[in-house]
């Protein structure tokens, strides 16, 4: 009986681990809105950096 219990626990653990690895590898897909905001923030930061560089010259 103990062997069956250990085997069952190991199978459950391996199933949980496989599911976790799958989520970690693929994750959630980012929405289009998130991607657009990220791109806008990146462009704004680049412009700020360019302006700061011009002010120093």
ZADO-1210 file (C-alpha; in nm, 4 decimals, padded with zeros to 6 digits):
<atoms>
<atom x="00.0000" y="00.0000" z="00.0000" code="UNK" pos="1"/>
<atom x="00.2817" y="00.2395" z="00.0798" code="UNK" pos="2"/>
<atom x="00.4357" y="00.1844" z="-00.2634" code="UNK" pos="3"/>
<atom x="00.1095" y="00.2743" z="-00.4347" code="UNK" pos="4"/>
<atom x="00.0844" y="00.5902" z="-00.2262" code="UNK" pos="5"/>
<atom x="00.4386" y="00.7001" z="-00.3110" code="UNK" pos="6"/>
<atom x="00.3885" y="00.6254" z="-00.6812" code="UNK" pos="7"/>
<atom x="00.0625" y="00.8207" z="-00.6870" code="UNK" pos="8"/>
<atom x="00.2228" y="01.1173" z="-00.5102" code="UNK" pos="9"/>
<atom x="00.5142" y="01.1125" z="-00.7554" code="UNK" pos="10"/>
<atom x="00.2800" y="01.1056" z="-01.0555" code="UNK" pos="11"/>
<atom x="00.0821" y="01.3994" z="-00.9161" code="UNK" pos="12"/>
<atom x="00.4034" y="01.5910" z="-00.8519" code="UNK" pos="13"/>
<atom x="00.5326" y="01.5280" z="-01.2036" code="UNK" pos="14"/>
<atom x="00.2004" y="01.6425" z="-01.3523" code="UNK" pos="15"/>
<atom x="00.2106" y="01.9651" z="-01.1474" code="UNK" pos="16"/>
<atom x="00.5748" y="02.0226" z="-01.2425" code="UNK" pos="17"/>
<atom x="00.5048" y="01.9701" z="-01.6150" code="UNK" pos="18"/>
<atom x="00.2138" y="02.2143" z="-01.6002" code="UNK" pos="19"/>
<atom x="00.4287" y="02.4708" z="-01.4190" code="UNK" pos="20"/>
<atom x="00.7111" y="02.4357" z="-01.6734" code="UNK" pos="21"/>
<atom x="00.4631" y="02.4794" z="-01.9591" code="UNK" pos="22"/>
<atom x="00.3254" y="02.8001" z="-01.8039" code="UNK" pos="23"/>
<atom x="00.6768" y="02.9288" z="-01.7416" code="UNK" pos="24"/>
<atom x="00.7892" y="02.8540" z="-02.0954" code="UNK" pos="25"/>
<atom x="00.4905" y="02.9982" z="-02.2808" code="UNK" pos="26"/>
<atom x="00.3348" y="03.2301" z="-02.0245" code="UNK" pos="27"/>
<atom x="00.0403" y="03.4528" z="-02.0954" code="UNK" pos="28"/>
<atom x="00.0240" y="03.6240" z="-02.4292" code="UNK" pos="29"/>
<atom x="00.0415" y="03.9974" z="-02.3952" code="UNK" pos="30"/>
<atom x="-00.2546" y="04.1929" z="-02.5228" code="UNK" pos="31"/>
<atom x="-00.2269" y="04.4314" z="-02.8163" code="UNK" pos="32"/>
<atom x="-00.3065" y="04.7207" z="-02.5828" code="UNK" pos="33"/>
<atom x="-00.0146" y="04.6263" z="-02.3572" code="UNK" pos="34"/>
<atom x="00.2215" y="04.6041" z="-02.6551" code="UNK" pos="35"/>
<atom x="00.1082" y="04.9458" z="-02.7827" code="UNK" pos="36"/>
<atom x="00.1605" y="05.1070" z="-02.4415" code="UNK" pos="37"/>
<atom x="00.5025" y="04.9473" z="-02.4066" code="UNK" pos="38"/>
<atom x="00.6048" y="05.0748" z="-02.7491" code="UNK" pos="39"/>
<atom x="00.4774" y="05.4278" z="-02.6708" code="UNK" pos="40"/>
<atom x="00.6691" y="05.4341" z="-02.3406" code="UNK" pos="41"/>
<atom x="00.9865" y="05.3154" z="-02.5109" code="UNK" pos="42"/>
<atom x="00.9598" y="05.5831" z="-02.7793" code="UNK" pos="43"/>
<atom x="00.8944" y="05.8531" z="-02.5197" code="UNK" pos="44"/>
<atom x="01.2021" y="05.7521" z="-02.3197" code="UNK" pos="45"/>
<atom x="01.4173" y="05.7528" z="-02.6339" code="UNK" pos="46"/>
<atom x="01.2986" y="06.1048" z="-02.7178" code="UNK" pos="47"/>
<atom x="01.3761" y="06.2226" z="-02.3639" code="UNK" pos="48"/>
<atom x="01.7253" y="06.0775" z="-02.3881" code="UNK" pos="49"/>
<atom x="01.7832" y="06.2515" z="-02.7216" code="UNK" pos="50"/>
<atom x="01.6644" y="06.5835" z="-02.5782" code="UNK" pos="51"/>
<atom x="01.8951" y="06.5495" z="-02.2791" code="UNK" pos="52"/>
<atom x="02.1854" y="06.4766" z="-02.5130" code="UNK" pos="53"/>
<atom x="02.1095" y="06.7892" z="-02.7170" code="UNK" pos="54"/>
<atom x="02.0925" y="07.0060" z="-02.4051" code="UNK" pos="55"/>
<atom x="02.4367" y="06.8967" z="-02.2969" code="UNK" pos="56"/>
<atom x="02.5945" y="06.9993" z="-02.6309" code="UNK" pos="57"/>
</atoms>
